[in-house]
Each structure stands twice: as structure tokens, then as C-alpha cells.
Amino acid sequence: MSDWTAGTPLRGVNTTVAHNARVWNHWLGGKDNYEVDRNVGDHIQDMFPLIADVARADRAFLKRAVAHLAGEAGIRQYLDIGTGLPSADNTHQVAQRIASDSHVVYVDNDPLVLTHARALLTSSTLGRTDYIEADARHPGEILRAASRTLNLQSPVAVMLLGILNFIPDTAQATAIVRQLVEAIPSGSYVVISHPTTELDGEANREAMAFWNDNATPPITARGGDEIAAFVEGLEVLEPGIVSCARWRNPDESEPSVPQYGLIARKP
């Protein structure tokens, strides 16, 4: 871990505007954030109290998704794009608990995430982890760098949790997913989580508008049909495109959240 502490400015980090990775960290109860992130995050939570549940449900979805992929699906390679700040049960930790020889490549372009990259590189002896500083808008660059660690001729799980919503142009977001899918072989998987306004009321729309006026990067919510188009031609696993809190969650008492989750397999 870096010796960075909250409140200490880092080169390349704008501490005057709230940033998604840091606000998300705040909602998860982390300490890797600044006052501006906490202020915006708290205001959004006042507007839309369910947002902290969204953050926790998204993290729990990652854990269940990777557990399925590493276990039943037998996947040993993961490309995690839009990693965010390290938290409990990062992709490599979940995968390597099940299969210690799993290889994981993390991708992010946030300088604060980069300072914590060592926390993502504590691989098992048999496995391997790597970190790429790159933008999700440049999948070709990501794939070239990932090939140093991953064998792209063997099945890979591409993780796109909470990242496509920061690409406002739906056609561009779809093209990114398709370029990634074209580069991986049959038997690979795509995992997506994405905010929506279809599963809640007006409060979420108002909270997103406030975010876009006061934080970065701006967020775009999408409906189920748009998200289904991301994985057109792939086999969407049961139970389909659902609230990420509902995806194969044995705890039926957990509330639904306005964040879709899905796993799709490349035939």
C-alpha cells in the first residue's frame, strides 16, 4: 500500500472536484477520499438514500460473479477495466481463493487508484496480477498491454463494473464492448454492472443530475434494452439482466437496487 493519507494532495489529483472512485470509496466506508468527495457523496445520499446500498450491492455482485466464473465456469483469466480503489474482495482475491493459478489484470486511469496499485498486486504464488494505467475508451491499448499477462487465445472474463456509464455516447460504449469481445475466444465471458433509472423513482434521476453538475466524470444511466445491446450475440446467463443485488443472491431479503448486473458468455 501507498503511504498516502486522506487529505494529502497527490500530483495529478484534482481535490476541488468530487471524483467517482473516491466518492464510491466513501460510500463503501473507506478512507481514500477528500472532503469534497465526502460532501458530494453525503449530499447525494441525502437525496437518494439507497445509493450506499447500490455501492455495496455492486461490490457483492462482483464477488458472486467472480466466484461463479472461477468455480463453475473454470475461468482463470480476468481483465478488470475500471478497477476503482482497492476494497475487500478484489477480483484477484476472490478468484485466487478458488483457483490460486488465476491471472488478473486491472485497468484504471485515476492517479489515486495508481498509488494503491500495489494492494492489487499481492498475487498468490501460482497466480499473477498486473495493473495497467489506461482509459476504457482505448480498448486496443488495453488489450495490447493485457497480453503481457493474459493469454488472449484462452478464455478471459472481461469485467466492466460501473464503467460503461461514464461513456455518454451509447454507440461508443457498445463499440468498446464489441472490440473487447472480438479479441477474446469462445468460452470467454463479459460481466457488466450499470446504473439505470428503470428500477426506482425520481430521486435517483435528481441525484444523477446533481452528480453531473458537481462531480466527475459525468454519469449516464441506461435502460435494460440498451444494456442488452452491449452483449448482443452473447449468451446471457440466468437470471438475465437484473438488479445486481438480485443476481444469484441467496439472500432474498436484500433490497433491489437501480444497478443492472449481468454475465454473458461468448459462444
Secondary structure by P-SEA (a helix, b strand, c coil): cccccccccccccccccccaaaaaaaaaccccccaaaaaaaaaaaaaccaaaaaaaaaaaaaaaaaaaaaccccccccccccccccccccaaaaaaaacccbbbbbbbccaaaaaacccccccccccbbbbbbcccccaaaaaaaaccccccccbbbbbbcccccccccaaaaaaaaaaaaaacccccbbbbbbbbcccccaaaaaaaaaaaaccccbbbbbcaaaaaaaacccccccccccccccccccccccccccccccccccc
